[in-house]
Amino acid sequence: MKIFLLLLATIIILFIDLPEMIQKQLKKEIIVYSLLLIAGIILSILHMLQVPLFNPTDLIVWMFRPFVE
């Protein structure tokens, strides 16, 4: 049910934002907007399904660990 509501909210957001971008012919913005929206939907669905996700802070700690030690 939560996933359905998420998808419904996404469709509503698309119907609000996308027509203006299409009218102004903002092709690059539409591509970036779509990619970020899809990434957010995927991450939200994975979070709702309680799939363990990678924490970006772990990558930063791994990168800077040699400099601290």
PDB file of N, CA, C and O in Angstrom:
ATOM      1  N   MET A   1       0.816  -1.194   0.000  1.00  0.00           N
ATOM      2  CA  MET A   1       0.000   0.000   0.000  1.00  0.00           C
ATOM      3  C   MET A   1       0.861   1.261   0.000  1.00  0.00           C
ATOM      4  O   MET A   1       0.548   2.234  -0.686  1.00  0.00           O
ATOM      5  N   LYS A   2       1.958   1.238   0.781  1.00  0.00           N
ATOM      6  CA  LYS A   2       2.837   2.399   0.839  1.00  0.00           C
ATOM      7  C   LYS A   2       3.495   2.649  -0.514  1.00  0.00           C
ATOM      8  O   LYS A   2       3.654   3.794  -0.936  1.00  0.00           O
ATOM      9  N   ILE A   3       3.870   1.575  -1.183  1.00  0.00           N
ATOM     10  CA  ILE A   3       4.508   1.715  -2.488  1.00  0.00           C
ATOM     11  C   ILE A   3       3.526   2.318  -3.489  1.00  0.00           C
ATOM     12  O   ILE A   3       3.898   3.165  -4.302  1.00  0.00           O
ATOM     13  N   PHE A   4       2.279   1.880  -3.425  1.00  0.00           N
ATOM     14  CA  PHE A   4       1.253   2.442  -4.304  1.00  0.00           C
ATOM     15  C   PHE A   4       1.085   3.937  -4.053  1.00  0.00           C
ATOM     16  O   PHE A   4       0.976   4.715  -5.001  1.00  0.00           O
ATOM     17  N   LEU A   5       1.064   4.343  -2.795  1.00  0.00           N
ATOM     18  CA  LEU A   5       0.933   5.763  -2.461  1.00  0.00           C
ATOM     19  C   LEU A   5       2.144   6.564  -2.936  1.00  0.00           C
ATOM     20  O   LEU A   5       2.008   7.701  -3.388  1.00  0.00           O
ATOM     21  N   LEU A   6       3.323   5.965  -2.830  1.00  0.00           N
ATOM     22  CA  LEU A   6       4.532   6.626  -3.317  1.00  0.00           C
ATOM     23  C   LEU A   6       4.451   6.844  -4.828  1.00  0.00           C
ATOM     24  O   LEU A   6       4.758   7.930  -5.321  1.00  0.00           O
ATOM     25  N   LEU A   7       4.038   5.816  -5.553  1.00  0.00           N
ATOM     26  CA  LEU A   7       3.916   5.940  -6.996  1.00  0.00           C
ATOM     27  C   LEU A   7       2.829   6.937  -7.383  1.00  0.00           C
ATOM     28  O   LEU A   7       2.983   7.681  -8.352  1.00  0.00           O
ATOM     29  N   LEU A   8       1.745   6.954  -6.639  1.00  0.00           N
ATOM     30  CA  LEU A   8       0.676   7.912  -6.892  1.00  0.00           C
ATOM     31  C   LEU A   8       1.166   9.343  -6.670  1.00  0.00           C
ATOM     32  O   LEU A   8       0.884  10.230  -7.476  1.00  0.00           O
ATOM     33  N   ALA A   9       1.892   9.565  -5.587  1.00  0.00           N
ATOM     34  CA  ALA A   9       2.446  10.892  -5.311  1.00  0.00           C
ATOM     35  C   ALA A   9       3.431  11.298  -6.403  1.00  0.00           C
ATOM     36  O   ALA A   9       3.476  12.464  -6.795  1.00  0.00           O
ATOM     37  N   THR A  10       4.214  10.353  -6.894  1.00  0.00           N
ATOM     38  CA  THR A  10       5.170  10.635  -7.958  1.00  0.00           C
ATOM     39  C   THR A  10       4.448  11.050  -9.234  1.00  0.00           C
ATOM     40  O   THR A  10       4.862  11.994  -9.906  1.00  0.00           O
ATOM     41  N   ILE A  11       3.383  10.355  -9.563  1.00  0.00           N
ATOM     42  CA  ILE A  11       2.615  10.695 -10.763  1.00  0.00           C
ATOM     43  C   ILE A  11       2.009  12.091 -10.631  1.00  0.00           C
ATOM     44  O   ILE A  11       2.004  12.858 -11.594  1.00  0.00           O
ATOM     45  N   ILE A  12       1.504  12.421  -9.456  1.00  0.00           N
ATOM     46  CA  ILE A  12       0.943  13.753  -9.230  1.00  0.00           C
ATOM     47  C   ILE A  12       2.024  14.824  -9.397  1.00  0.00           C
ATOM     48  O   ILE A  12       1.790  15.860 -10.021  1.00  0.00           O
ATOM     49  N   ILE A  13       3.202  14.567  -8.839  1.00  0.00           N
ATOM     50  CA  ILE A  13       4.316  15.514  -8.974  1.00  0.00           C
ATOM     51  C   ILE A  13       4.696  15.685 -10.440  1.00  0.00           C
ATOM     52  O   ILE A  13       4.960  16.798 -10.894  1.00  0.00           O
ATOM     53  N   LEU A  14       4.720  14.573 -11.178  1.00  0.00           N
ATOM     54  CA  LEU A  14       5.042  14.655 -12.602  1.00  0.00           C
ATOM     55  C   LEU A  14       4.025  15.500 -13.361  1.00  0.00           C
ATOM     56  O   LEU A  14       4.401  16.314 -14.205  1.00  0.00           O
ATOM     57  N   PHE A  15       2.741  15.312 -13.069  1.00  0.00           N
ATOM     58  CA  PHE A  15       1.705  16.079 -13.750  1.00  0.00           C
ATOM     59  C   PHE A  15       1.764  17.562 -13.409  1.00  0.00           C
ATOM     60  O   PHE A  15       1.295  18.394 -14.185  1.00  0.00           O
ATOM     61  N   ILE A  16       2.332  17.899 -12.265  1.00  0.00           N
ATOM     62  CA  ILE A  16       2.463  19.302 -11.878  1.00  0.00           C
ATOM     63  C   ILE A  16       3.699  19.931 -12.529  1.00  0.00           C
ATOM     64  O   ILE A  16       3.620  21.036 -13.064  1.00  0.00           O
ATOM     65  N   ASP A  17       4.824  19.243 -12.488  1.00  0.00           N
ATOM     66  CA  ASP A  17       6.092  19.829 -12.922  1.00  0.00           C
ATOM     67  C   ASP A  17       6.397  19.662 -14.407  1.00  0.00           C
ATOM     68  O   ASP A  17       6.898  20.591 -15.041  1.00  0.00           O
ATOM     69  N   LEU A  18       6.107  18.515 -14.957  1.00  0.00           N
ATOM     70  CA  LEU A  18       6.559  18.194 -16.305  1.00  0.00           C
ATOM     71  C   LEU A  18       5.946  19.042 -17.415  1.00  0.00           C
ATOM     72  O   LEU A  18       6.681  19.419 -18.327  1.00  0.00           O
ATOM     73  N   PRO A  19       4.656  19.369 -17.407  1.00  0.00           N
ATOM     74  CA  PRO A  19       4.105  20.146 -18.527  1.00  0.00           C
ATOM     75  C   PRO A  19       4.806  21.494 -18.758  1.00  0.00           C
ATOM     76  O   PRO A  19       5.020  21.899 -19.901  1.00  0.00           O
ATOM     77  N   GLU A  20       5.153  22.170 -17.685  1.00  0.00           N
ATOM     78  CA  GLU A  20       5.832  23.457 -17.827  1.00  0.00           C
ATOM     79  C   GLU A  20       7.219  23.279 -18.440  1.00  0.00           C
ATOM     80  O   GLU A  20       7.638  24.078 -19.276  1.00  0.00           O
ATOM     81  N   MET A  21       7.931  22.229 -18.023  1.00  0.00           N
ATOM     82  CA  MET A  21       9.252  21.967 -18.581  1.00  0.00           C
ATOM     83  C   MET A  21       9.161  21.595 -20.058  1.00  0.00           C
ATOM     84  O   MET A  21      10.006  21.999 -20.858  1.00  0.00           O
ATOM     85  N   ILE A  22       8.148  20.834 -20.414  1.00  0.00           N
ATOM     86  CA  ILE A  22       7.962  20.451 -21.817  1.00  0.00           C
ATOM     87  C   ILE A  22       7.611  21.679 -22.649  1.00  0.00           C
ATOM     88  O   ILE A  22       8.116  21.844 -23.759  1.00  0.00           O
ATOM     89  N   GLN A  23       6.762  22.527 -22.125  1.00  0.00           N
ATOM     90  CA  GLN A  23       6.345  23.735 -22.838  1.00  0.00           C
ATOM     91  C   GLN A  23       7.529  24.664 -23.099  1.00  0.00           C
ATOM     92  O   GLN A  23       7.627  25.271 -24.165  1.00  0.00           O
ATOM     93  N   LYS A  24       8.423  24.768 -22.120  1.00  0.00           N
ATOM     94  CA  LYS A  24       9.601  25.626 -22.269  1.00  0.00           C
ATOM     95  C   LYS A  24      10.746  24.925 -22.997  1.00  0.00           C
ATOM     96  O   LYS A  24      11.800  25.524 -23.214  1.00  0.00           O
ATOM     97  N   GLN A  25      10.548  23.662 -23.374  1.00  0.00           N
ATOM     98  CA  GLN A  25      11.532  22.846 -24.082  1.00  0.00           C
ATOM     99  C   GLN A  25      12.854  22.749 -23.321  1.00  0.00           C
ATOM    100  O   GLN A  25      13.925  22.945 -23.895  1.00  0.00           O
ATOM    101  N   LEU A  26      12.771  22.451 -22.049  1.00  0.00           N
ATOM    102  CA  LEU A  26      13.945  22.299 -21.195  1.00  0.00           C
ATOM    103  C   LEU A  26      14.372  20.826 -21.189  1.00  0.00           C
ATOM    104  O   LEU A  26      14.136  20.105 -20.220  1.00  0.00           O
ATOM    105  N   LYS A  27      15.004  20.393 -22.286  1.00  0.00           N
ATOM    106  CA  LYS A  27      15.321  18.976 -22.464  1.00  0.00           C
ATOM    107  C   LYS A  27      16.325  18.462 -21.428  1.00  0.00           C
ATOM    108  O   LYS A  27      16.124  17.398 -20.843  1.00  0.00           O
ATOM    109  N   LYS A  28      17.397  19.211 -21.205  1.00  0.00           N
ATOM    110  CA  LYS A  28      18.407  18.772 -20.244  1.00  0.00           C
ATOM    111  C   LYS A  28      17.827  18.707 -18.829  1.00  0.00           C
ATOM    112  O   LYS A  28      18.113  17.777 -18.074  1.00  0.00           O
ATOM    113  N   GLU A  29      17.017  19.692 -18.482  1.00  0.00           N
ATOM    114  CA  GLU A  29      16.406  19.715 -17.161  1.00  0.00           C
ATOM    115  C   GLU A  29      15.438  18.549 -16.978  1.00  0.00           C
ATOM    116  O   GLU A  29      15.352  17.968 -15.896  1.00  0.00           O
ATOM    117  N   ILE A  30      14.718  18.215 -18.030  1.00  0.00           N
ATOM    118  CA  ILE A  30      13.787  17.079 -17.959  1.00  0.00           C
ATOM    119  C   ILE A  30      14.552  15.783 -17.723  1.00  0.00           C
ATOM    120  O   ILE A  30      14.121  14.936 -16.940  1.00  0.00           O
ATOM    121  N   ILE A  31      15.687  15.631 -18.401  1.00  0.00           N
ATOM    122  CA  ILE A  31      16.487  14.410 -18.230  1.00  0.00           C
ATOM    123  C   ILE A  31      17.019  14.311 -16.805  1.00  0.00           C
ATOM    124  O   ILE A  31      16.906  13.262 -16.171  1.00  0.00           O
ATOM    125  N   VAL A  32      17.599  15.399 -16.298  1.00  0.00           N
ATOM    126  CA  VAL A  32      18.144  15.396 -14.931  1.00  0.00           C
ATOM    127  C   VAL A  32      17.025  15.192 -13.914  1.00  0.00           C
ATOM    128  O   VAL A  32      17.173  14.413 -12.972  1.00  0.00           O
ATOM    129  N   TYR A  33      15.917  15.884 -14.102  1.00  0.00           N
ATOM    130  CA  TYR A  33      14.762  15.765 -13.211  1.00  0.00           C
ATOM    131  C   TYR A  33      14.268  14.321 -13.175  1.00  0.00           C
ATOM    132  O   TYR A  33      13.998  13.775 -12.106  1.00  0.00           O
ATOM    133  N   SER A  34      14.153  13.710 -14.353  1.00  0.00           N
ATOM    134  CA  SER A  34      13.666  12.334 -14.432  1.00  0.00           C
ATOM    135  C   SER A  34      14.620  11.354 -13.760  1.00  0.00           C
ATOM    136  O   SER A  34      14.190  10.461 -13.029  1.00  0.00           O
ATOM    137  N   LEU A  35      15.918  11.524 -14.008  1.00  0.00           N
ATOM    138  CA  LEU A  35      16.902  10.622 -13.394  1.00  0.00           C
ATOM    139  C   LEU A  35      16.889  10.723 -11.871  1.00  0.00           C
ATOM    140  O   LEU A  35      16.928   9.707 -11.177  1.00  0.00           O
ATOM    141  N   LEU A  36      16.834  11.948 -11.355  1.00  0.00           N
ATOM    142  CA  LEU A  36      16.799  12.124  -9.902  1.00  0.00           C
ATOM    143  C   LEU A  36      15.500  11.590  -9.302  1.00  0.00           C
ATOM    144  O   LEU A  36      15.503  11.003  -8.220  1.00  0.00           O
ATOM    145  N   LEU A  37      14.390  11.796 -10.012  1.00  0.00           N
ATOM    146  CA  LEU A  37      13.108  11.296  -9.526  1.00  0.00           C
ATOM    147  C   LEU A  37      13.093   9.769  -9.513  1.00  0.00           C
ATOM    148  O   LEU A  37      12.616   9.165  -8.553  1.00  0.00           O
ATOM    149  N   ILE A  38      13.604   9.147 -10.559  1.00  0.00           N
ATOM    150  CA  ILE A  38      13.659   7.683 -10.622  1.00  0.00           C
ATOM    151  C   ILE A  38      14.574   7.134  -9.534  1.00  0.00           C
ATOM    152  O   ILE A  38      14.244   6.145  -8.881  1.00  0.00           O
ATOM    153  N   ALA A  39      15.734   7.782  -9.339  1.00  0.00           N
ATOM    154  CA  ALA A  39      16.646   7.337  -8.281  1.00  0.00           C
ATOM    155  C   ALA A  39      15.979   7.445  -6.912  1.00  0.00           C
ATOM    156  O   ALA A  39      16.116   6.551  -6.077  1.00  0.00           O
ATOM    157  N   GLY A  40      15.263   8.533  -6.689  1.00  0.00           N
ATOM    158  CA  GLY A  40      14.566   8.709  -5.411  1.00  0.00           C
ATOM    159  C   GLY A  40      13.476   7.674  -5.210  1.00  0.00           C
ATOM    160  O   GLY A  40      13.295   7.166  -4.103  1.00  0.00           O
ATOM    161  N   ILE A  41      12.745   7.358  -6.276  1.00  0.00           N
ATOM    162  CA  ILE A  41      11.687   6.346  -6.171  1.00  0.00           C
ATOM    163  C   ILE A  41      12.280   4.986  -5.848  1.00  0.00           C
ATOM    164  O   ILE A  41      11.786   4.273  -4.975  1.00  0.00           O
ATOM    165  N   ILE A  42      13.347   4.630  -6.560  1.00  0.00           N
ATOM    166  CA  ILE A  42      13.978   3.327  -6.322  1.00  0.00           C
ATOM    167  C   ILE A  42      14.485   3.225  -4.894  1.00  0.00           C
ATOM    168  O   ILE A  42      14.251   2.221  -4.222  1.00  0.00           O
ATOM    169  N   LEU A  43      15.180   4.258  -4.422  1.00  0.00           N
ATOM    170  CA  LEU A  43      15.691   4.234  -3.048  1.00  0.00           C
ATOM    171  C   LEU A  43      14.550   4.189  -2.029  1.00  0.00           C
ATOM    172  O   LEU A  43      14.657   3.512  -1.006  1.00  0.00           O
ATOM    173  N   SER A  44      13.476   4.897  -2.300  1.00  0.00           N
ATOM    174  CA  SER A  44      12.335   4.894  -1.382  1.00  0.00           C
ATOM    175  C   SER A  44      11.673   3.521  -1.322  1.00  0.00           C
ATOM    176  O   SER A  44      11.318   3.046  -0.243  1.00  0.00           O
ATOM    177  N   ILE A  45      11.511   2.891  -2.469  1.00  0.00           N
ATOM    178  CA  ILE A  45      10.907   1.555  -2.496  1.00  0.00           C
ATOM    179  C   ILE A  45      11.797   0.551  -1.787  1.00  0.00           C
ATOM    180  O   ILE A  45      11.308  -0.288  -1.030  1.00  0.00           O
ATOM    181  N   LEU A  46      13.109   0.628  -2.025  1.00  0.00           N
ATOM    182  CA  LEU A  46      14.023  -0.286  -1.334  1.00  0.00           C
ATOM    183  C   LEU A  46      13.980  -0.062   0.178  1.00  0.00           C
ATOM    184  O   LEU A  46      14.032  -1.017   0.953  1.00  0.00           O
ATOM    185  N   HIS A  47      13.887   1.190   0.587  1.00  0.00           N
ATOM    186  CA  HIS A  47      13.791   1.493   2.019  1.00  0.00           C
ATOM    187  C   HIS A  47      12.495   0.931   2.614  1.00  0.00           C
ATOM    188  O   HIS A  47      12.495   0.389   3.719  1.00  0.00           O
ATOM    189  N   MET A  48      11.390   1.066   1.866  1.00  0.00           N
ATOM    190  CA  MET A  48      10.109   0.534   2.342  1.00  0.00           C
ATOM    191  C   MET A  48      10.137  -0.990   2.449  1.00  0.00           C
ATOM    192  O   MET A  48       9.485  -1.569   3.318  1.00  0.00           O
ATOM    193  N   LEU A  49      10.892  -1.632   1.567  1.00  0.00           N
ATOM    194  CA  LEU A  49      11.015  -3.093   1.603  1.00  0.00           C
ATOM    195  C   LEU A  49      12.092  -3.556   2.585  1.00  0.00           C
ATOM    196  O   LEU A  49      12.366  -4.751   2.697  1.00  0.00           O
ATOM    197  N   GLN A  50      12.693  -2.613   3.286  1.00  0.00           N
ATOM    198  CA  GLN A  50      13.708  -2.854   4.310  1.00  0.00           C
ATOM    199  C   GLN A  50      14.928  -3.587   3.756  1.00  0.00           C
ATOM    200  O   GLN A  50      15.488  -4.472   4.403  1.00  0.00           O
ATOM    201  N   VAL A  51      15.324  -3.202   2.550  1.00  0.00           N
ATOM    202  CA  VAL A  51      16.543  -3.721   1.944  1.00  0.00           C
ATOM    203  C   VAL A  51      17.708  -2.922   2.513  1.00  0.00           C
ATOM    204  O   VAL A  51      17.659  -1.692   2.505  1.00  0.00           O
ATOM    205  N   PRO A  52      18.753  -3.580   3.006  1.00  0.00           N
ATOM    206  CA  PRO A  52      19.891  -2.825   3.538  1.00  0.00           C
ATOM    207  C   PRO A  52      20.567  -2.025   2.421  1.00  0.00           C
ATOM    208  O   PRO A  52      20.960  -2.577   1.393  1.00  0.00           O
ATOM    209  N   LEU A  53      20.692  -0.731   2.642  1.00  0.00           N
ATOM    210  CA  LEU A  53      21.263   0.155   1.637  1.00  0.00           C
ATOM    211  C   LEU A  53      22.652   0.601   2.060  1.00  0.00           C
ATOM    212  O   LEU A  53      22.967   0.658   3.249  1.00  0.00           O
ATOM    213  N   PHE A  54      23.482   0.918   1.064  1.00  0.00           N
ATOM    214  CA  PHE A  54      24.834   1.392   1.316  1.00  0.00           C
ATOM    215  C   PHE A  54      24.793   2.795   1.898  1.00  0.00           C
ATOM    216  O   PHE A  54      24.055   3.656   1.418  1.00  0.00           O
ATOM    217  N   ASN A  55      25.583   3.015   2.924  1.00  0.00           N
ATOM    218  CA  ASN A  55      25.679   4.334   3.543  1.00  0.00           C
ATOM    219  C   ASN A  55      26.852   5.086   2.924  1.00  0.00           C
ATOM    220  O   ASN A  55      27.987   4.618   3.023  1.00  0.00           O
ATOM    221  N   PRO A  56      26.622   6.232   2.289  1.00  0.00           N
ATOM    222  CA  PRO A  56      27.717   6.966   1.647  1.00  0.00           C
ATOM    223  C   PRO A  56      28.807   7.411   2.628  1.00  0.00           C
ATOM    224  O   PRO A  56      29.951   7.627   2.228  1.00  0.00           O
ATOM    225  N   THR A  57      28.460   7.546   3.879  1.00  0.00           N
ATOM    226  CA  THR A  57      29.459   7.941   4.871  1.00  0.00           C
ATOM    227  C   THR A  57      30.535   6.868   5.009  1.00  0.00           C
ATOM    228  O   THR A  57      31.695   7.193   5.264  1.00  0.00           O
ATOM    229  N   ASP A  58      30.177   5.606   4.847  1.00  0.00           N
ATOM    230  CA  ASP A  58      31.160   4.525   4.914  1.00  0.00           C
ATOM    231  C   ASP A  58      32.223   4.686   3.833  1.00  0.00           C
ATOM    232  O   ASP A  58      33.397   4.409   4.080  1.00  0.00           O
ATOM    233  N   LEU A  59      31.838   5.125   2.650  1.00  0.00           N
ATOM    234  CA  LEU A  59      32.794   5.351   1.569  1.00  0.00           C
ATOM    235  C   LEU A  59      33.759   6.480   1.928  1.00  0.00           C
ATOM    236  O   LEU A  59      34.961   6.377   1.682  1.00  0.00           O
ATOM    237  N   ILE A  60      33.237   7.544   2.503  1.00  0.00           N
ATOM    238  CA  ILE A  60      34.086   8.678   2.885  1.00  0.00           C
ATOM    239  C   ILE A  60      35.070   8.258   3.973  1.00  0.00           C
ATOM    240  O   ILE A  60      36.245   8.621   3.917  1.00  0.00           O
ATOM    241  N   VAL A  61      34.604   7.500   4.958  1.00  0.00           N
ATOM    242  CA  VAL A  61      35.482   7.013   6.025  1.00  0.00           C
ATOM    243  C   VAL A  61      36.565   6.113   5.444  1.00  0.00           C
ATOM    244  O   VAL A  61      37.728   6.218   5.835  1.00  0.00           O
ATOM    245  N   TRP A  62      36.204   5.234   4.520  1.00  0.00           N
ATOM    246  CA  TRP A  62      37.163   4.325   3.896  1.00  0.00           C
ATOM    247  C   TRP A  62      38.232   5.097   3.125  1.00  0.00           C
ATOM    248  O   TRP A  62      39.407   4.728   3.143  1.00  0.00           O
ATOM    249  N   MET A  63      37.817   6.176   2.444  1.00  0.00           N
ATOM    250  CA  MET A  63      38.761   6.964   1.646  1.00  0.00           C
ATOM    251  C   MET A  63      39.761   7.727   2.512  1.00  0.00           C
ATOM    252  O   MET A  63      40.936   7.833   2.161  1.00  0.00           O
ATOM    253  N   PHE A  64      39.296   8.258   3.642  1.00  0.00           N
ATOM    254  CA  PHE A  64      40.167   9.106   4.455  1.00  0.00           C
ATOM    255  C   PHE A  64      40.845   8.378   5.598  1.00  0.00           C
ATOM    256  O   PHE A  64      41.659   8.976   6.303  1.00  0.00           O
ATOM    257  N   ARG A  65      40.537   7.106   5.805  1.00  0.00           N
ATOM    258  CA  ARG A  65      41.153   6.339   6.882  1.00  0.00           C
ATOM    259  C   ARG A  65      42.680   6.310   6.798  1.00  0.00           C
ATOM    260  O   ARG A  65      43.326   6.467   7.834  1.00  0.00           O
ATOM    261  N   PRO A  66      43.306   6.116   5.607  1.00  0.00           N
ATOM    262  CA  PRO A  66      44.777   6.107   5.551  1.00  0.00           C
ATOM    263  C   PRO A  66      45.413   7.428   6.002  1.00  0.00           C
ATOM    264  O   PRO A  66      46.530   7.430   6.518  1.00  0.00           O
ATOM    265  N   PHE A  67      44.722   8.527   5.815  1.00  0.00           N
ATOM    266  CA  PHE A  67      45.293   9.818   6.214  1.00  0.00           C
ATOM    267  C   PHE A  67      45.212  10.047   7.716  1.00  0.00           C
ATOM    268  O   PHE A  67      46.015  10.792   8.277  1.00  0.00           O
ATOM    269  N   VAL A  68      44.250   9.414   8.365  1.00  0.00           N
ATOM    270  CA  VAL A  68      44.062   9.594   9.801  1.00  0.00           C
ATOM    271  C   VAL A  68      45.012   8.689  10.585  1.00  0.00           C
ATOM    272  O   VAL A  68      45.486   9.063  11.657  1.00  0.00           O
ATOM    273  N   GLU A  69      45.281   7.528  10.061  1.00  0.00           N
ATOM    274  CA  GLU A  69      46.123   6.556  10.805  1.00  0.00           C
ATOM    275  C   GLU A  69      47.582   6.863  10.727  1.00  0.00           C
ATOM    276  O   GLU A  69      48.397   6.139  11.299  1.00  0.00           O
TER     277      GLU A  69
END
